[in-house]
Amino acid sequence: MALRGVSLIVLPVVGALILDFFFRLYRRRRRFKNLPKPPHSFLWGHLKLMGEITSEFPPNNHPQSYITAIAQKYDMKGIWYLDLWPVADPQVILTEPELMDAVQVTRVYNQHRISQELMSSIVGDDVVATVNGPVWKKLHNAMAPAFLPSHVKTLTGVVADETLIFRDRLKSLASSGAVFSMEHEVSKLLFDVIGRIVFNFPLHAQTKGSSYLDDLSEIIKLLNQQLSMNPFVKLKVALKKRSVRKRIDESVTAKIRERLAALRSENIVPSRKDPLSILDLMLRETVLQDGSHKGAKAMELPPEELELLVTNVKGLLLGGMGTSVDTLCHLHMLLSKSPEVVQKMREEHDRVFGKDLETTLETLKESPMKLNELEYTTAVLKEALRLFPVGFGVKEAPAGATVSYQGREYPIGDLVIIPCWHTMHFDARYFPEPSAFRPERFLGDGVPRGWFRTFSRGPRACLGQDMAIDNLRVILLLTVRDFDFEVADLKPNPKPRTTYTDLDTVFGDIVFPELAMEAKPRGGMMMTVRERGAVHREPT
């Protein structure tokens, strides 16, 4: 009797849930009727199709590759839609520059909440790259002077000093013949560079090791582990991540308070025209608000203001090195099979900066603007960034919003808007022979500004793009003439995995970046290095 009573309660509830599921399924699938999209199933939407595409790639691939593969397989142009409910929110994909401009430049739509959720899980709420509204404006206005091209050039000496330490490490690796992770080594280099720019003091990741770098790297690893479907794994990862974040937050908080105390004790108001560090700029308003209250009378940073500073310092340390690390790894992979490109760079470096290291360093520090004369080197960097963009930013638009394409209005409201420049970068209409590594295409005015979008465009474009390019130019200038790199244990694929690139027939699966906070080098980019003129040693 009791069992019957339970059944009378449970069965209607289950029936109602099933009816609700199919009603929502009908509404979701019907939304995509008469919209451009790959083959669509009423039951599966695009889930089955996405499963078929992902099976063509190595595990944990960055989704920009899937989008490009779908676009080419089904000849999707301009604007099209992906229905991945109930696994993911519905998406609208934009793959042509005019459409991307419509959501990034003409109308500047907000960063999507899923970006904020991702960054919150890594560094905390309200990081400048993903936050919107007044908080973004406040952070952007505070940091922007540090990223002006005129100020970036004043940091050239900092980058050079850290790169000299990196050179010593390369010499040691060359002498031993050891196989090493390029990602690991350049992460330490770039972390030290960004640390000095953010804090104006060294973090010593290259020489002594940095707990900051270790902890931030650990959080990224834990983020990937948290994707597990095992609830016990999720709980274990969440607890460990909380512990690591607490440790980082305490360290960064101490540095912020230490710097604020120093500014106050020395009566320094950070200059927007010539800031000593990004942190100084972020503390400028607090120092200005002190007024006549100095020393012990000065007010403590409000908790919410301190939390915002801590979050964005962590975001700068991670974001500042991410693009450059990924680019250096993929670039050295490409250069290892492109000796003619390496030779042209070396000749340009000799011509612009002189043929020996001492002359190069002297010229670099006295005339940093000469970096702008490295036109071929810059073209090489842009070509690597075209082939291996570090990901895409997602946007959201209010209900009812549309974009125009070929005389028709298409809905973009309440969707995850994905401007996928990876797809455009591999479109032969914009870049002939798109899978070929051809830096010459970026010389002169060969590529319109809107076609190269690795750093995005509009007010929400990457704030540090000029700094990233300059840092990379300095690193190449001080290393490429003296060292040759090879990818260790190459395993080329006998035939291309996908239609958009055949680079895997040269390098194997390492050409397909892994999904992390960005599109990161697969397997850490294992390499060997040889010092030019030195005796060759077999890898160990």
N, C-alpha and C positions, 0 to 999 in steps of 0.2 A: 504493500500500500504506500509506504514511504517512497519507494523507488518510483512508483507511478506519479506521485506528487512532484518529485524532483523533475521527472520527464516533462510533466505539464508546464513547468517553469522554464526549463532549459531549452526545450525544442523551439518554442516561439522566439526566444532570444537569439538562438543560433540562426533560425530562419530569417529573422529581421536583419541580422548582421550580413547574411548572404545576400539578401535583397539589396541592402545598402551598398554592398561592395559592387554588385553588378550595375546598380544605378549610377554609382560614381564612375565605374568603368565605361559605361555608355556615354556619360557626359564628357569624360576625358577624351575618349577616342573620337567622338563626334566633333570635338573642337578642331581637329586637324583636317576635317573634310574640306576639299577644294583648296587646300594649301599645298605649296610645293614641298615634296618630301620624298625620301626613298620609299621602296615598297613597304606597305603598312598593313599590319594585321589587326583585326578588331580585337582579338583575344590578347595578342602579345604586344601590340603597338610596334615599337622598334627594338624591343628587348631581344628577341631571337636574332634579328639582323645584327645587333651590336655584339651578341655572343659570337656570331660567325666571324665578324671582323676582328674581334679581340683575339680569336684563336689563331689568326695569321701572324701575330706578333709575339715576342717573348713576354714573360710574366711582368706584371706591374708596370706596364708601359704608360707613358704620359698620354692623356686622352686627345691631345692635339693631333697625334698621329692617326687615331681612329677617325677623327672628323675629316682629315684630308683623304684618307683611304676611301671613306664612304662617298665623299664629293667626287672623286675620280671614278670610282666604280660605277656610280649611278648618274654621272654627268650632272651633278647638282651645281648650279651657278648662282652667284649673287646672294640670294636669301632662301633659306629652307628650314624645315622644322624637324625636331627629334622628339618623339613621344616615348619616354622611358618610365612612365608611371606604371606601378607604384614605387619603383626603385629610386627614381630621381625626378626632380621637378621638370616640367616641359621646357624645351629649349628652342630658341630661334638662333640660327647660325648665319652670320654675316661674313662673306668672303671676298667682297670687292671694296676698294678704298672709299668710294662715294658713300656706300652704306655704312661703313665704319665711321666715317666723318659725321654722318647723321646722328650718331649716338655719342660721339666723343668730342666733336668740335662744334658743329652747328647747334646741336642741343647737347648739353653736358648732363647726361643722366647719372644718377647715383651709382656708386659701387653696390653690387648685389649683396644682400645679407649673408649669403653663404661664404663670401670672401671674409666678411667680418667674423663669422663663426670659426672659420679655419684659423685665421690669425689669432683670435682670442684663445683658441686651444693651445697655441704655441707660445705667444708672448704676453697675451692679455688684451683687454678691451681697448678700443679707440686708438689703434695704431694708424699713423698718418696715411698709409697706403690704402686702407680700406674704410676708414671712418668717413662719414658725410657731414654736411651742414656746418654750423658754427665751429665745432671742434676741429674739423679739417681745416677751415680757413685760419683759425688761430695757430695751429701747428705749422701749416704751410707758410704763413707769413713769418713765423719765427725762424724757420729753418732756411727759407729760400736764399738769403744772402750768402750762405755758406756754399751754395751750389752754383753761383754765378760764374760764368767762364773766367772773368777777371780774377776772382778769388781762387778758383780751382788751380790756376797756373802758379799761384804762390805756394801750393802744396807739393810742387814737383820735387823739391829737395827731400821731403818726407818719404815719398814713394821711392826715390832713388836710394836713400839710405837703407830702407827695408829690403829693397831688391838686391843690394850688395850682400846682405846676409843670405838671401836666397841663392845667390851665385855660389857662395861658399858651400851651401848644402848640395847644390848640383855637382860641384867639383868632387865632393866626398862620395856621392852616389856614382859618379862616373868612374872614380878610382876603384870602387869596390865592384862595379858591374852589377849591382843588386837591382832586382826588379822592385819598383816602388809605385805607390799610388799617387798619380799626379794630382788627383783631387785632394788628397790629404796634405800634400806638400804646399800646393798653392793656396789651400784654405788657411794655413798658418801665415803665409805671406800676406794675403789680402786682409786677414783678421788684424794683423799688426798695423797695416796701413790704415784701415778704417778706424781702428781703435785710437790711433794718434789723431785722426781727423775729428773724431767724436769727442774724445776726452782731452786731447793735447798732452798725453803722456803715453809711454810705451806699455804694451801688454805682454811683450816677450813670448808670444806663442812659438816663434821660431827657435828661440834660444833656450828658454827655461820651461816652456809649456804654459798654457793658460787655462785656468779653471773655467773662465768665462766661455772659451771656445769649446772645451770638453762638455760643459753642461748644456750649452745651446745645441751642440751636435747630438747629444743624448736625447734632447726633447724631440728633435726631428725624427730620430730612430723610433722613439716611443709613439710618435704620431702615426707612423706606418703600422706599427704593431697593434695600435688601437682599432684598426680596421677589421681585426679578427672577429669572427662570429661567436667565439667562445666567451661566455660571460665572465668566466674566472680569469681569462687572459685580460679582458677589458678592465676588470677590477684591479688586477695586479698592476697593469700599465698605468691606470689612472692614479693609483696611490704613489707609484714611483715618480710619475711626472709631477705630481704635486710637491713631492719632496725636493726634486731637482729645481723646479721653478722657485720654490721658497728660498733655496740656497742662492740662486742667481739674483733674485729680488733683493735679498739682504746685502749682497755685495755691491750691486749697482746703487742701491739706496745710500750706502755708506759713501760711495764715490761722489754722488750728487751733493750730499750734505757737506762733504769735505770741500768740494769746489765752491759751493755757495758761501761757506764760511770764509774761504780764502778771498773771494771777491769782496765780501763785506769788510774784512779786516784791512784790506789794502785799498778800500774805497774805489774799486774798479767798477765802472759801468760798461759792460761789453759793447763794443762798437759794431753796428750793423755793416759798416763799410769794410772793416778789417777785423773780423772776429778771430779769436785765438782757437776756438773750437765750436762745434755745433752745440755742445752742452751749454757753453757760455751764452749763445744766442737764445737758447730755450730758458735760461735763467734770467735773461735781461729784464723782463717785465717785473719779476719778483724783486730784483735789486732796485729798480726804479721806484717801486712801491714802498721801499723802506723809508724814503724821505729822510727825516732827521733821526730816525730810529736806527742806531748803529750798534755794532757789537752785540752784547747780551740783550739789548732792548729790541733788536730786530725780531720780527715775528717768524715763527716756524712756518715752513711750507705747509699749507693745508693738506690733509691726507689725500683728497681727491686730485690735487695738483701734483703731489709727489708720485701718486700712482700713475698719472698720465706721463710724467717724465720717465719713470722707470720703464713703462711699457714701450715708449718710443725710443729710448736708448737701446733697448734690446732689439727692437725692430730695425733700427739703423745698423746695428752690428751684424745682424743676419742678412738683411736685404742688401746692405752695402757690399757684402762680399759675394752673395749668391750668384748674380749675373756674371761677375768677373771670373769666379772660379769655374763655372760651367763653360764659359766661353774659352778660357785658356785650355781647358781639358780637350774640348772638341777641336779647337784650333790646332793644338799640337798633334792630335791624331791626324788631321787633314794634312798638315805640313810634313808629317813623316813620309807621306807618299807623293809630295809635291816639291821636289828639290828645286825646280825652276822658280817657284814662288819664293822659296827661302832665299835663293840667290838674288832675286830682284830686291827683296827687303834689305839684304845685307849691303847691296850696292847703294841703295837709297840712304841707309844709315851712315855709310862711309862718306857719302857726298854731303849730307846735311850736317853731320855732327863730328866728322873727323874719323880717322881709322883706328885710333887706340882708345882704350877705356878712360885714361886720364883726361884726354882732350874732350871726350864725350861728356864726362861728368862735369867738367868745368863749363863747357858750352851750355849744357842742360840747366845748370843752376844759375848761370848768368843770363841766359836768354831762353827761358822756358817756352816763349811763344814760338820758337822754332819747331816745336812739336807739330804745329799746324802745317809745317812744310812736308811732313811725312805722309804724303798723299797716297802712296801705294800701300804703306803699312795700314793706314786707316781703311783703305779699300779691302784689304785682307781681313781686317776685323769685322767690317760690315758684312762681308760675304760669309764669314763663319757664323755671325749672328743671324743672317738670313736663313742659312741651312739648319741652324740649331737655336731657334728662339727659345727663351727660357719659360715660355708659357703664355697664357692670355689672361686678361682681366675680364670679369663678368659684370654686366650692368643690369639694372632693373629700371623699368619705366612704369608710370602709373597706368591704371586701367583705361583702356580706350586709346592709348598711344599707338601711332602707326609710323611707318616709313614708306617713302615712295620708291618704286623700282619699276622701270620700264612701263610707266604710265598707269601703274596700279598701286593702291595702298595696301600694305600688309600689316597685320596686327603684331605689336611687340609688347603690349602692356601685360603685366602679371606673368611674364615669362623670364627665364634666365637668358639674357642676351649675351651671346658669345661672338665677339669680333675675332675670328680665327685667322690671324695673319700667317700662321704656318701654312694654311691652305693656299693663300694668295702667293706666298713665297715659293710654292711649288707649282704654280700655274704658269704654263708656257706663254700665255698671253702677256704676262708681265715680265717674266724672266725666262727667256729662251734657254733650252737645255737646263731645266731647273735643278736637276740633281748634280750637275757638274760644279766643281769648285773653281770658279772663274772670277777672281778679284777684279779683273779689268772692267767688269760691267759697272763697277761703282766709281770709275774714274770720270772726271768731268761731270756733265749733266745727264749721264746715261740713265739714271734711275730717278724719276720724280719723287719728291719728298714723301708723298702719301703712300708710295708703294713699299717703302722700307719702314716697318712699324714695330720692330722688336721692342722698342721702348714706349710703345703706344703713342697717342697724340692727344692734343688738347690740354686743358688745364690739369687733368689728372694723369698726364704722361709722367714717366719716371723722373723724379726730381733730380736724381743723381746721374743722369745719362752722360753729361759732359765730363763729370768726374770719372765715371767708369771708363770712357774711351781714353781719357788722358792717362789714367793709371795703367791701362793695358798697353798703350803706346810706350810708356816708360819701361815697363817690364820687358816688352819685346826688344826695345832698343838696347837694353843692358844684358840681354841673354842670347838673342837669336844668332849673333855673329860668332859666339864662342861655344855653342852646344848644338849637338844633333840628337834628336829624339826618335825612338822607335816604340811602337806599340808591342807589348809583350804577348807572346802566345796567341798571335792572330789566328782566327778561325773563320775565314771568309765563307759565306754561304754559297753553295753551288749555283743557286738562282735567286733572284730578288724575292723577298717575302711579300712585297707589296708593289703597287704600280707606281707610286710617286717617287721612289728613289731606288737606285741600284748600288748605292754606296756600301750596302751590306755584302755585296759580292767582292768587295775589296777589304773591308774591315770586320765583317761579321755582325753579330747582334749588338755590338757596342754602339752602333749608329742610332739605336732606338733608345732615347733617354728614358730613365725611370721616373716614376711619379714620386715626388717628395713635396717639399714646399714649392718647388719649381721643377722644371724638366732637368734632372740631374744626370751626370755621366753614369752610364751603366757599369757597375762593378768597380767603381772608383778610378777607372781609366789607368790600368796598370801599364807601366812604361819602363824603358831603360834609357839612359842618357850617356852620351859620349862627348868628352871635351875635344874640340877640334885640335888636331895635331897630336893628341895623346894616343898611346897604344891601346888597341881595342881589346876589351875583356869580354869573355862569355858571361851572359846573365847568370846570377846565382839565386 
